[in-house]
Amino acid sequence: MAVLLETTLGDIVIDLFTEERPKTCLNFLKLCKIKYYNYCLVHNVQRDFIVQTGDPTGTGRGGESIYSKIYGDQARFFDVEKAPRIKHRKKGTVSMVNNGNDQHGSQFLITMGENLDYLDGVHTVFGEVTEGMDILDKINETFVDKDFVPFQDIRINHTVILEDPLDDPPDLPVPDRSPEPTKEQLDSGRIGADEVIDDTDGKAAEELEERLKEKEAKTQAILLEMVGDLPDADMRPPENVLFVCKLNPVTTDEDLEIIFSRFGTIQRSFFSFLVPPYVIKSGEAGKVNSHSNTKLTNRCSGTTATQRLRITLFVYEL
């Protein structure tokens, strides 16, 4: 009761719950047997949540059950199996995707997190990954666009049934051999699965070092956004304005220097100090020192008389 998925990133083995989910497992096993999943894209990757595939169109809106191959278009979908109740408790749980009408076709998902109870009772659990968790981790880390579609193709190249206790339905259209992919199947409009991406090719050492620093600064900014120190990791002040804001208590001077080093080379940093909010009024600006044209603007709002602002001053190269 197991299936091997040969993907462009490596092999994944799925054990099936054929006793608890006979109809769903029959659908999955026989779709694998007729090579329906060959060259299907992984079209939805939500990090630490789910990986979704099984749609030959690669859009997330296609796919049909094995029963449509036997009984026609009226059997494109089949009803979910809700009993016995099996929960999405661990990473690597495999479920058939609900089409919105409590029915399933061919699309399935694999969980990338634990205790995803809001999936319970919606998507039908019918198996679990027993080998290839490292491959799932690779898929989980892939870069995706705003719609969670990977920038570089990840595909199921081939499916191998390791054990199948379920009889084939009558007139099941099993091919003699795996079909070759069509040009349309492989043309996703994205980076091909076999294309090698080397964004360092042709770059000078100085440029590579600068890009590495930018990536590190971006990572730090995202972390500071997560703890509430920055409203947006991509936020940029005007070139000559240093923002003053209420800071998280755990923020250190080093954290502030990381933030503002993204906007220029810091010649010198001064110690942090506390001032009452009325010392710097909203919109007021002045020089940091006599050797700098850097301006300081208070952008705080809703500060009460009992609160105090901590300020760290930086002087930039101009």
C-alpha positions as CSV (number, residue, x, y, z in Angstrom):
1,M,0.0,0.0,0.0
2,A,2.7,2.5,-1.0
3,V,3.5,4.7,-4.0
4,L,6.9,6.2,-5.0
5,L,6.8,9.7,-6.5
6,E,9.8,10.5,-8.6
7,T,10.1,14.3,-8.5
8,T,12.6,16.7,-10.1
9,L,14.1,17.2,-6.6
10,G,14.1,13.6,-5.5
11,D,12.0,10.6,-4.5
12,I,9.1,10.6,-2.0
13,V,7.4,7.5,-0.7
14,I,3.8,7.6,0.5
15,D,2.1,4.9,2.6
16,L,-1.6,4.7,2.0
17,F,-4.5,4.1,4.5
18,T,-6.3,1.7,2.2
19,E,-8.5,0.2,5.0
20,E,-9.6,3.6,6.4
21,R,-9.9,5.4,3.0
22,P,-10.7,2.7,0.4
23,K,-12.4,5.0,-2.1
24,T,-9.8,7.8,-1.9
25,C,-6.9,5.4,-2.0
26,L,-8.4,3.6,-5.0
27,N,-8.6,6.9,-6.8
28,F,-5.0,7.8,-6.0
29,L,-3.5,4.4,-6.8
30,K,-5.3,4.0,-10.1
31,L,-4.4,7.6,-11.2
32,C,-0.8,6.7,-10.5
33,K,-1.2,3.5,-12.4
34,I,-2.5,5.2,-15.6
35,K,0.4,7.8,-15.2
36,Y,-2.1,10.6,-14.7
37,Y,0.3,12.4,-12.4
38,N,3.3,12.3,-14.7
39,Y,4.8,15.8,-15.3
40,C,2.3,17.4,-12.9
41,L,3.6,20.7,-11.4
42,V,3.8,21.4,-7.8
43,H,1.7,24.5,-8.2
44,N,1.2,25.7,-4.6
45,V,4.0,25.9,-1.9
46,Q,3.1,27.7,1.3
47,R,6.1,27.5,3.5
48,D,5.6,25.4,6.7
49,F,2.0,24.8,5.7
50,I,1.3,22.8,2.6
51,V,2.6,21.6,-0.8
52,Q,0.0,21.0,-3.4
53,T,0.1,19.1,-6.7
54,G,-1.9,16.7,-8.8
55,D,-3.4,19.1,-11.4
56,P,-2.3,18.3,-15.0
57,T,-3.1,21.9,-16.0
58,G,-0.8,23.3,-13.4
59,T,-3.3,26.0,-12.5
60,G,-4.9,24.6,-9.3
61,R,-8.3,24.6,-11.1
62,G,-8.0,21.3,-13.0
63,G,-7.9,17.6,-12.5
64,E,-10.5,14.8,-12.3
65,S,-10.9,11.5,-10.5
66,I,-10.2,8.0,-11.8
67,Y,-13.9,7.5,-11.8
68,S,-14.4,9.9,-14.7
69,K,-12.2,7.6,-16.8
70,I,-14.6,4.8,-16.1
71,Y,-18.0,6.4,-15.8
72,G,-17.6,9.6,-17.8
73,D,-17.6,13.3,-17.0
74,Q,-20.5,13.0,-14.5
75,A,-18.0,11.2,-12.2
76,R,-15.3,13.9,-12.5
77,F,-15.4,14.3,-8.7
78,F,-16.3,11.9,-5.8
79,D,-17.6,12.6,-2.3
80,V,-15.2,13.0,0.6
81,E,-14.7,10.2,3.1
82,K,-15.1,11.6,6.6
83,A,-15.2,8.4,8.7
84,P,-13.2,7.4,10.5
85,R,-11.8,10.8,11.3
86,I,-8.1,11.2,10.6
87,K,-6.4,14.4,11.6
88,H,-3.6,16.5,10.1
89,R,-1.4,16.0,13.1
90,K,2.1,15.7,11.7
91,K,4.3,16.9,8.9
92,G,4.0,14.7,5.8
93,T,0.3,14.0,6.1
94,V,-1.2,13.4,2.6
95,S,-4.8,14.6,1.8
96,M,-7.1,14.9,-1.2
97,V,-8.0,18.5,-1.8
98,N,-11.6,19.5,-1.4
99,N,-13.0,21.3,-4.5
100,G,-15.3,23.5,-2.4
101,N,-18.3,21.2,-2.7
102,D,-17.1,18.4,-0.4
103,Q,-15.8,16.5,-3.4
104,H,-12.4,15.3,-4.6
105,G,-10.7,15.0,-8.0
106,S,-7.0,14.4,-8.5
107,Q,-5.3,17.2,-6.6
108,F,-3.7,16.3,-3.3
109,L,-1.6,18.2,-0.7
110,I,1.2,17.3,1.7
111,T,1.4,19.1,5.0
112,M,4.6,20.9,5.9
113,G,3.6,21.6,9.5
114,E,2.1,19.9,12.6
115,N,-1.3,20.1,14.1
116,L,-3.0,21.8,11.2
117,D,-6.5,21.1,12.7
118,Y,-8.2,23.6,10.5
119,L,-7.7,21.2,7.6
120,D,-9.5,18.4,9.4
121,G,-12.9,17.5,8.1
122,V,-12.3,19.5,4.9
123,H,-9.5,17.6,3.1
124,T,-9.5,13.8,3.3
125,V,-6.4,12.3,4.8
126,F,-5.4,9.1,3.0
127,G,-1.7,8.6,3.6
128,E,1.6,9.9,4.9
129,V,5.1,10.4,3.7
130,T,7.4,7.7,5.1
131,E,10.5,8.4,3.0
132,G,11.8,11.6,1.4
133,M,11.2,14.2,4.1
134,D,14.4,15.9,3.0
135,I,12.9,16.3,-0.4
136,L,9.8,17.9,1.1
137,D,12.1,20.3,3.0
138,K,13.7,21.3,-0.4
139,I,10.3,22.0,-1.8
140,N,9.3,23.8,1.3
141,E,12.2,26.2,0.9
142,T,11.6,27.0,-2.8
143,F,11.1,30.6,-3.8
144,V,7.5,31.4,-4.8
145,D,5.5,34.4,-6.1
146,K,2.7,36.2,-4.4
147,D,0.3,33.4,-5.4
148,F,2.6,30.7,-3.9
149,V,3.6,29.4,-7.3
150,P,7.3,28.3,-7.5
151,F,9.5,30.4,-9.8
152,Q,11.3,27.3,-10.9
153,D,9.3,24.2,-12.0
154,I,9.0,21.3,-9.5
155,R,7.4,18.3,-11.1
156,I,6.3,14.7,-10.5
157,N,8.2,13.0,-13.3
158,H,7.0,9.5,-12.7
159,T,4.9,7.4,-10.2
160,V,5.7,3.8,-9.2
161,I,3.2,1.7,-7.3
162,L,5.2,-0.3,-4.7
163,E,2.2,-2.3,-3.4
164,D,-1.4,-2.2,-4.5
165,P,-4.0,-4.4,-2.7
166,L,-6.9,-2.9,-4.6
167,D,-8.3,-4.5,-7.8
168,D,-8.4,-2.5,-10.9
169,P,-11.8,-1.3,-12.0
170,P,-13.1,-2.8,-15.2
171,D,-11.8,-1.1,-18.4
172,L,-9.2,0.9,-16.6
173,P,-7.1,2.5,-19.4
174,V,-3.6,1.4,-18.3
175,P,-0.9,2.5,-20.7
176,D,1.8,0.0,-21.9
177,R,4.5,2.4,-20.9
178,S,4.9,5.9,-19.5
179,P,4.0,8.5,-22.1
180,E,6.5,11.1,-23.2
181,P,5.7,14.7,-22.0
182,T,4.3,17.1,-24.6
183,K,5.8,20.5,-25.3
184,E,2.7,22.1,-23.8
185,Q,3.2,20.1,-20.5
186,L,6.7,21.3,-20.1
187,D,6.1,24.9,-21.1
188,S,5.0,26.5,-17.9
189,G,6.3,29.9,-18.6
190,R,8.6,29.6,-15.6
191,I,12.2,28.5,-15.1
192,G,12.5,24.9,-16.2
193,A,13.1,22.2,-13.7
194,D,16.4,21.2,-15.3
195,E,17.7,24.8,-15.7
196,V,20.7,25.7,-13.5
197,I,20.4,29.0,-11.8
198,D,23.7,30.7,-11.0
199,D,23.1,34.4,-10.1
200,T,26.8,34.8,-9.3
201,D,28.0,34.1,-12.8
202,G,29.9,37.0,-14.3
203,K,29.8,39.1,-11.1
204,A,32.8,40.7,-9.6
205,A,33.9,39.9,-6.1
206,E,32.9,43.3,-4.8
207,E,29.4,43.0,-6.3
208,L,28.9,39.6,-4.8
209,E,30.0,40.9,-1.4
210,E,27.6,43.8,-1.7
211,R,24.7,41.5,-2.6
212,L,25.5,39.3,0.3
213,K,25.4,42.3,2.6
214,E,22.1,43.4,1.2
215,K,20.7,40.0,1.8
216,E,21.9,39.9,5.4
217,A,20.5,43.4,6.0
218,K,17.2,42.3,4.5
219,T,17.1,39.3,6.7
220,Q,17.8,41.4,9.8
221,A,15.1,43.9,8.7
222,I,12.5,41.1,8.4
223,L,13.4,39.8,11.9
224,L,13.0,43.3,13.3
225,E,9.6,43.6,11.5
226,M,8.6,40.3,13.1
227,V,9.3,41.6,16.7
228,G,7.6,44.9,16.0
229,D,10.5,47.2,15.7
230,L,9.8,48.0,12.0
231,P,6.4,48.5,10.5
232,D,7.7,47.2,7.2
233,A,11.0,45.5,6.3
234,D,11.0,47.4,3.0
235,M,10.4,50.8,4.5
236,R,12.9,53.5,3.6
237,P,13.1,57.0,4.9
238,P,14.2,60.0,2.8
239,E,17.9,60.1,2.4
240,N,18.5,62.9,4.9
241,V,16.0,61.9,7.5
242,L,16.5,59.6,10.5
243,F,13.2,58.2,11.8
244,V,12.5,58.2,15.5
245,C,9.9,55.8,16.7
246,K,8.8,53.9,19.8
247,L,11.0,50.8,20.0
248,N,10.6,47.3,21.3
249,P,12.2,47.1,24.8
250,V,14.5,44.3,23.5
251,T,16.0,46.4,20.8
252,T,19.7,47.3,21.3
253,D,21.9,50.0,19.8
254,E,23.4,47.3,17.5
255,D,19.9,46.5,16.2
256,L,19.4,50.1,15.3
257,E,22.7,50.3,13.6
258,I,21.8,47.3,11.5
259,I,18.5,49.0,10.5
260,F,20.1,52.3,9.4
261,S,23.3,50.9,7.8
262,R,21.0,49.8,5.0
263,F,20.7,53.4,4.0
264,G,24.4,54.4,3.8
265,T,27.8,54.0,5.4
266,I,27.7,55.2,9.0
267,Q,30.8,57.2,9.9
268,R,30.0,57.4,13.6
269,S,27.3,56.4,16.0
270,F,26.4,58.1,19.2
271,F,25.2,56.6,22.4
272,S,21.4,56.2,23.0
273,F,19.7,58.5,25.4
274,L,16.2,59.1,26.7
275,V,14.3,62.4,26.2
276,P,10.8,63.4,27.1
277,P,8.5,63.5,24.0
278,Y,8.1,67.3,24.2
279,V,11.8,67.9,23.6
280,I,11.4,67.1,19.9
281,K,8.0,68.2,18.5
282,S,6.3,66.7,15.5
283,G,7.8,68.0,12.3
284,E,10.7,69.8,14.0
285,A,14.1,69.2,12.4
286,G,17.7,70.1,13.2
287,K,21.3,69.2,12.6
288,V,22.7,66.2,14.4
289,N,26.0,68.0,14.8
290,S,28.1,70.7,13.1
291,H,29.8,68.3,10.7
292,S,26.6,66.6,9.3
293,N,23.7,67.6,7.2
294,T,21.7,64.6,8.5
295,K,18.3,65.7,9.8
296,L,16.3,64.3,12.7
297,T,12.5,64.3,12.5
298,N,10.2,63.0,15.1
299,R,7.5,60.8,13.5
300,C,6.0,59.5,16.7
301,S,2.3,59.9,17.3
302,G,0.1,59.3,20.4
303,T,3.0,59.7,22.8
304,T,1.9,60.6,26.3
305,A,3.7,62.9,28.7
306,T,4.7,60.0,30.8
307,Q,6.5,58.2,28.0
308,R,10.1,58.9,27.0
309,L,11.8,58.3,23.6
310,R,15.1,56.6,23.2
311,I,17.2,58.0,20.5
312,T,20.4,56.8,18.8
313,L,22.1,59.2,16.5
314,F,24.1,58.2,13.4
315,V,26.3,60.3,11.1
316,Y,26.3,59.2,7.5
317,E,28.9,59.8,4.7
318,L,27.4,62.4,2.4
